[in-house]
Amino acid sequence: MLALRRALQGCSLSLAPNVKRIALAQTASTQATVRFMSNTKDDGQFKTWKPLAPTLRQRRMVSRKDLHKGGPLRELTVAKRRSGGRNSTGRITCRHRGGGAKRRIRIVDFKRSEPGPQQVVRLEYDPGRTAHIALIKHMETGKLSYILAPMGLKPGSVVQSYMRVKMDKQKSEADMAASEMMSAAEKQEAETSSIQADIASKVNVEVGNCLPLKMIPIGTTIHNIGLHAQGRGQLARSAGASAQLLYTAPTGVAQIKLMSGEIRRIPVDACATIGQVSNPNHKHEKLGGAGARRRRGWRPTVRGTAMNTHDHPHGGGRGKSKGNKHPRSPWGKLAKGGKTRHSKNPMLVRGRPRR
């Protein structure tokens, strides 16, 4: 009995230092966590860092408080295989590319052809684009998909696509008899009012809903705009982008004004989503250092004036000099102000204002 008591006392004496070490380690880890958290400041709009290193002094990133903290839905992603800017023969065809963190491409539904109500499950960060994306779930079939998240969209919101809604073209005999007695202007006005009434009874023009341009009221802010009938959205898809609908009709082409000031024609059967793209503060971000660029897959850019004569048109000479040449690309093309378009776009109404 005495031997057993002594053995237990020896075990307790040997365990005491280990317990102290574990307690000290937990305290140190807690202090490190608190210290790390106190090094950042997130006001809901931007996230900034204390200048513990020179690269953190100017760094400013958009806040992601409201975004999903975990990873994406695996079924809606594909692996991104990088080439480092090289073609099939191994030669560099796109400079300044290479390295960077691994990514998976999110499969975003730009066409929005699935009818029926869809509920927003969560908002997510997408490393492949400047805008945020939203995971939506079909309330009838349970199908999951990603869409571009417009401003004001929150988890729990319900969005819908009206790309397959058809308008009523049949008229009653009384309407036909009344239209025969009207003038051309009165006929057009009556037809427009009847179309607007038909649209209001069938569609809901709210943020996140996808409609053909012929069903959207004039003056509405839109994004994710298609260029062809029954095609996917191609215009106004980056962070904070939007366009304004200037003119539309039941048939033919509509006119939209882009953020650049350009006015162009779009088929009225093309898709468009109501609202402005999310993350408008992306343009105010500052990466802070070169390492952030490298993690995004960008390699350094060497100035032409720092090269030799046979490497760049700006190279060579004594000291800082370009040889009295206009700014040019490495292949001799004018880099600033040179004309690159040789044919006019038939769908262009008015080009963007030039400086």
C-alpha positions as CSV (number, residue, x, y, z in Angstrom):
1,M,0.0,0.0,0.0
2,L,2.8,2.4,0.9
3,A,4.6,1.6,-2.4
4,L,1.4,2.3,-4.3
5,R,1.0,5.7,-2.5
6,R,4.6,6.6,-3.3
7,A,4.1,5.7,-7.0
8,L,1.1,7.9,-7.3
9,Q,2.9,10.8,-5.7
10,G,5.7,10.4,-8.2
11,C,3.2,10.4,-11.1
12,S,1.6,13.6,-9.8
13,L,4.9,15.3,-9.4
14,S,5.9,14.3,-13.0
15,L,2.6,15.5,-14.4
16,A,2.7,18.9,-12.8
17,P,5.3,20.4,-15.1
18,N,3.4,19.1,-18.2
19,V,0.2,20.7,-17.0
20,K,2.0,24.0,-16.5
21,R,3.5,23.8,-19.9
22,I,0.1,23.2,-21.5
23,A,-1.5,26.1,-19.6
24,L,1.4,28.4,-20.7
25,A,1.1,27.3,-24.3
26,Q,-2.7,27.9,-24.3
27,T,-2.2,31.4,-22.8
28,A,0.5,32.2,-25.4
29,S,-1.7,31.1,-28.3
30,T,-4.7,33.2,-26.9
31,Q,-2.4,36.2,-26.6
32,A,-1.1,35.7,-30.2
33,T,-4.7,35.4,-31.5
34,V,-5.7,38.6,-29.7
35,R,-2.6,40.4,-30.9
36,F,-3.3,39.2,-34.5
37,M,-6.9,40.3,-34.4
38,S,-5.9,43.7,-33.0
39,N,-3.5,44.2,-36.0
40,T,-6.4,44.5,-38.4
41,K,-9.4,46.9,-38.5
42,D,-12.6,46.2,-40.3
43,D,-15.2,48.9,-40.4
44,G,-17.6,47.0,-42.6
45,Q,-16.4,48.9,-45.7
46,F,-12.6,48.4,-45.8
47,K,-10.1,46.2,-44.0
48,T,-6.8,47.8,-43.0
49,W,-3.7,46.6,-41.2
50,K,-1.3,48.1,-38.6
51,P,2.0,49.0,-40.3
52,L,4.0,46.1,-38.8
53,A,5.7,45.8,-42.2
54,P,6.1,48.4,-45.0
55,T,3.7,46.5,-47.3
56,L,0.9,46.7,-44.8
57,R,1.1,50.5,-44.4
58,Q,-0.9,51.3,-47.5
59,R,-2.8,48.0,-47.8
60,R,-6.6,48.4,-48.0
61,M,-9.0,45.6,-49.0
62,V,-12.8,45.5,-49.2
63,S,-14.5,44.1,-46.2
64,R,-15.8,40.5,-46.5
65,K,-17.8,40.4,-43.2
66,D,-21.0,39.5,-45.0
67,L,-19.6,36.8,-47.2
68,H,-19.5,33.0,-46.6
69,K,-16.4,32.0,-44.5
70,G,-16.0,28.6,-46.0
71,G,-15.1,27.3,-49.5
72,P,-17.3,27.0,-52.6
73,L,-19.6,24.3,-53.5
74,R,-17.3,21.6,-55.0
75,E,-19.8,20.4,-57.6
76,L,-20.0,23.9,-59.1
77,T,-16.3,24.4,-59.6
78,V,-13.6,23.1,-61.9
79,A,-9.8,23.0,-61.5
80,K,-7.9,25.9,-63.1
81,R,-4.8,24.7,-65.0
82,R,-2.3,27.4,-65.6
83,S,0.1,27.7,-68.5
84,G,2.4,30.5,-67.1
85,G,1.8,32.5,-70.3
86,R,3.2,29.9,-72.5
87,N,1.8,28.2,-75.6
88,S,1.9,24.6,-76.7
89,T,5.6,24.9,-77.8
90,G,6.6,26.3,-74.4
91,R,7.3,29.9,-75.6
92,I,6.0,32.9,-73.7
93,T,3.2,34.5,-75.6
94,C,1.6,36.4,-72.7
95,R,4.2,38.2,-70.6
96,H,4.1,38.8,-66.8
97,R,2.1,35.7,-66.0
98,G,3.1,32.8,-63.7
99,G,2.9,31.4,-60.2
100,G,0.2,32.4,-57.8
101,A,-2.1,30.6,-55.4
102,K,-4.2,27.7,-56.6
103,R,-7.7,28.5,-57.7
104,R,-10.8,26.7,-58.7
105,I,-13.1,28.3,-61.3
106,R,-16.7,28.9,-60.2
107,I,-19.3,27.9,-62.8
108,V,-21.5,31.0,-62.9
109,D,-24.9,30.9,-64.7
110,F,-24.8,33.9,-66.9
111,K,-27.8,32.7,-69.1
112,R,-30.4,32.5,-66.3
113,S,-32.8,30.3,-68.4
114,E,-34.2,28.3,-65.5
115,P,-37.7,29.5,-64.7
116,G,-39.2,29.6,-61.2
117,P,-38.4,31.2,-57.9
118,Q,-34.9,30.7,-56.5
119,Q,-33.7,31.6,-53.0
120,V,-30.4,33.0,-52.1
121,V,-28.5,30.7,-49.8
122,R,-25.3,32.8,-49.3
123,L,-22.9,35.3,-50.8
124,E,-19.4,34.2,-51.6
125,Y,-16.0,35.5,-52.6
126,D,-14.8,34.6,-56.1
127,P,-11.0,34.8,-56.7
128,G,-11.6,34.7,-60.5
129,R,-13.6,38.0,-60.7
130,T,-13.9,41.3,-59.0
131,A,-17.6,41.0,-58.2
132,H,-19.1,38.7,-55.5
133,I,-21.3,35.7,-56.4
134,A,-24.5,34.3,-54.9
135,L,-25.4,30.7,-54.4
136,I,-29.1,30.2,-55.2
137,K,-31.4,27.2,-54.7
138,H,-34.4,26.5,-56.8
139,M,-37.4,26.4,-54.5
140,E,-39.2,23.7,-56.5
141,T,-36.4,21.4,-57.9
142,G,-33.7,22.1,-55.3
143,K,-31.1,22.8,-58.0
144,L,-28.1,24.9,-56.9
145,S,-26.3,27.4,-59.1
146,Y,-24.1,30.5,-58.9
147,I,-25.1,33.9,-60.2
148,L,-23.5,37.4,-60.1
149,A,-24.5,39.0,-56.9
150,P,-26.1,42.5,-57.4
151,M,-26.0,45.2,-54.8
152,G,-28.7,44.8,-52.2
153,L,-29.0,41.1,-52.6
154,K,-29.0,39.2,-49.2
155,P,-29.3,35.6,-48.0
156,G,-32.9,34.7,-48.0
157,S,-33.9,36.9,-50.9
158,V,-35.9,35.3,-53.7
159,V,-34.9,35.9,-57.4
160,Q,-36.5,34.7,-60.6
161,S,-35.9,34.4,-64.3
162,Y,-38.5,35.4,-66.8
163,M,-36.6,34.5,-70.0
164,R,-39.2,31.9,-70.9
165,V,-42.3,34.1,-70.3
166,K,-44.3,34.7,-73.5
167,M,-46.5,37.7,-74.1
168,D,-50.1,37.5,-75.2
169,K,-50.5,38.4,-78.9
170,Q,-54.2,37.6,-79.2
171,K,-56.7,40.5,-79.3
172,S,-60.4,40.4,-78.8
173,E,-62.9,41.5,-81.5
174,A,-63.7,44.6,-79.6
175,D,-60.1,45.6,-79.4
176,M,-59.6,45.1,-83.1
177,A,-62.6,47.1,-83.9
178,A,-61.5,50.0,-81.7
179,S,-58.0,49.9,-83.1
180,E,-59.3,50.3,-86.7
181,M,-60.9,53.7,-85.7
182,M,-57.6,55.0,-84.2
183,S,-54.8,57.0,-85.8
184,A,-51.3,55.6,-86.2
185,A,-50.0,57.5,-83.1
186,E,-53.0,56.4,-81.0
187,K,-52.6,52.8,-82.1
188,Q,-48.9,52.8,-81.1
189,E,-49.7,54.4,-77.7
190,A,-52.5,52.0,-77.0
191,E,-50.3,49.0,-78.0
192,T,-47.5,50.2,-75.7
193,S,-49.9,50.7,-72.8
194,S,-51.4,47.2,-73.3
195,I,-47.9,45.6,-73.5
196,Q,-46.8,47.4,-70.3
197,A,-50.0,46.2,-68.5
198,D,-49.3,42.7,-69.7
199,I,-45.7,42.8,-68.6
200,A,-46.7,44.2,-65.1
201,S,-49.1,41.3,-64.6
202,K,-46.6,38.6,-65.5
203,V,-43.1,39.8,-64.3
204,N,-41.7,41.3,-61.2
205,V,-39.0,44.0,-61.9
206,E,-36.8,43.6,-58.7
207,V,-33.1,43.5,-58.0
208,G,-31.6,40.1,-59.1
209,N,-34.4,39.1,-61.5
210,C,-33.5,38.3,-65.1
211,L,-35.7,39.5,-67.9
212,P,-35.6,40.1,-71.7
213,L,-34.9,43.8,-72.5
214,K,-38.4,44.1,-74.1
215,M,-39.9,43.5,-70.6
216,I,-37.8,46.0,-68.7
217,P,-39.1,49.6,-68.1
218,I,-37.1,52.4,-69.7
219,G,-34.6,54.0,-67.4
220,T,-34.0,50.9,-65.3
221,T,-30.4,50.1,-64.1
222,I,-29.3,46.7,-65.4
223,H,-26.2,44.4,-65.6
224,N,-25.2,41.1,-67.1
225,I,-26.5,42.0,-70.5
226,G,-26.5,39.6,-73.4
227,L,-25.4,40.5,-76.9
228,H,-27.6,38.0,-78.7
229,A,-31.1,36.6,-78.3
230,Q,-31.2,33.6,-76.0
231,G,-27.5,34.1,-75.3
232,R,-25.5,34.5,-72.0
233,G,-24.9,37.8,-70.4
234,Q,-21.6,39.4,-71.5
235,L,-21.7,43.2,-70.7
236,A,-21.5,44.9,-67.3
237,R,-20.3,42.0,-65.3
238,S,-17.4,43.4,-63.3
239,A,-17.5,44.9,-59.7
240,G,-19.8,48.0,-59.5
241,A,-20.7,47.9,-63.3
242,S,-24.1,48.7,-64.6
243,A,-25.9,50.1,-67.7
244,Q,-29.1,52.1,-68.3
245,L,-31.9,51.1,-70.6
246,L,-32.7,54.1,-72.9
247,Y,-35.1,52.5,-75.4
248,T,-36.9,49.2,-75.9
249,A,-39.7,47.8,-78.0
250,P,-41.6,44.5,-78.5
251,T,-39.5,43.7,-81.5
252,G,-36.2,44.9,-83.0
253,V,-33.4,46.3,-81.0
254,A,-33.1,48.2,-77.7
255,Q,-30.6,50.9,-76.8
256,I,-28.5,50.9,-73.6
257,K,-26.0,53.3,-72.2
258,L,-22.8,51.8,-70.7
259,M,-20.8,53.3,-67.9
260,S,-18.2,54.5,-70.4
261,G,-20.8,56.7,-72.1
262,E,-21.1,54.4,-75.1
263,I,-24.6,53.9,-76.4
264,R,-25.2,50.7,-78.4
265,R,-28.0,48.6,-79.8
266,I,-29.0,45.2,-78.3
267,P,-31.6,42.7,-79.5
268,V,-34.8,43.1,-77.4
269,D,-34.8,39.3,-76.7
270,A,-31.4,39.4,-75.0
271,C,-31.2,38.9,-71.3
272,A,-30.4,41.5,-68.6
273,T,-30.5,41.4,-64.8
274,I,-32.0,44.2,-62.7
275,G,-29.6,46.2,-60.5
276,Q,-25.9,47.1,-60.2
277,V,-23.1,44.5,-59.7
278,S,-21.9,44.1,-56.1
279,N,-18.6,45.2,-54.6
280,P,-18.4,48.8,-56.0
281,N,-15.5,49.6,-53.6
282,H,-13.1,47.3,-55.4
283,K,-11.7,50.3,-57.3
284,H,-10.5,51.7,-54.0
285,E,-8.5,48.7,-53.0
286,K,-4.7,48.9,-52.5
287,L,-2.6,45.7,-52.5
288,G,0.3,47.4,-50.7
289,G,3.2,45.3,-52.0
290,A,4.6,43.2,-54.8
291,G,4.0,40.0,-52.9
292,A,0.2,40.4,-53.2
293,R,0.6,40.7,-57.0
294,R,2.7,37.5,-57.1
295,R,0.1,35.6,-55.1
296,R,-2.5,36.6,-57.8
297,G,-0.3,35.2,-60.6
298,W,1.4,38.3,-61.8
299,R,5.1,38.5,-62.5
300,P,7.3,41.6,-62.5
301,T,7.2,44.1,-65.4
302,V,10.5,45.5,-66.7
303,R,10.5,49.0,-68.2
304,G,11.5,49.3,-71.8
305,T,14.0,52.1,-71.0
306,A,15.8,49.6,-68.8
307,M,16.4,47.2,-71.7
308,N,18.9,47.0,-74.5
309,T,18.3,48.3,-78.0
310,H,17.5,44.9,-79.5
311,D,15.0,44.1,-76.7
312,H,12.7,47.1,-76.8
313,P,12.2,50.3,-79.0
314,H,12.9,52.4,-75.8
315,G,16.1,50.5,-74.9
316,G,19.7,51.5,-75.3
317,G,21.2,55.0,-75.2
318,R,23.1,56.7,-72.5
319,G,21.2,57.4,-69.3
320,K,17.4,57.8,-69.3
321,S,16.3,58.3,-72.9
322,K,13.8,56.8,-75.3
323,G,15.6,58.0,-78.4
324,N,13.0,60.7,-79.1
325,K,10.3,58.1,-80.0
326,H,6.7,58.0,-79.2
327,P,5.7,55.4,-76.6
328,R,5.6,52.0,-78.3
329,S,5.1,48.4,-77.4
330,P,8.0,45.9,-77.6
331,W,6.8,45.1,-81.2
332,G,6.8,48.7,-82.4
333,K,3.1,49.5,-82.1
334,L,2.0,52.9,-80.8
335,A,1.2,52.4,-77.1
336,K,-0.7,55.7,-76.4
337,G,-3.3,57.1,-78.7
338,G,-2.6,55.0,-81.7
339,K,-5.6,53.8,-83.8
340,T,-6.4,50.1,-83.5
341,R,-9.9,49.8,-85.0
342,H,-10.3,49.6,-88.7
343,S,-14.0,48.8,-89.0
344,K,-17.1,50.3,-87.4
345,N,-19.4,48.3,-85.2
346,P,-22.9,48.3,-86.8
347,M,-24.5,48.1,-83.3
348,L,-22.8,51.2,-82.1
349,V,-25.0,54.3,-81.8
350,R,-22.5,56.6,-80.1
351,G,-18.9,55.8,-79.0
352,R,-17.5,56.6,-75.6
353,P,-16.2,60.1,-75.2
354,R,-12.5,60.5,-75.9
355,R,-10.1,62.7,-74.1
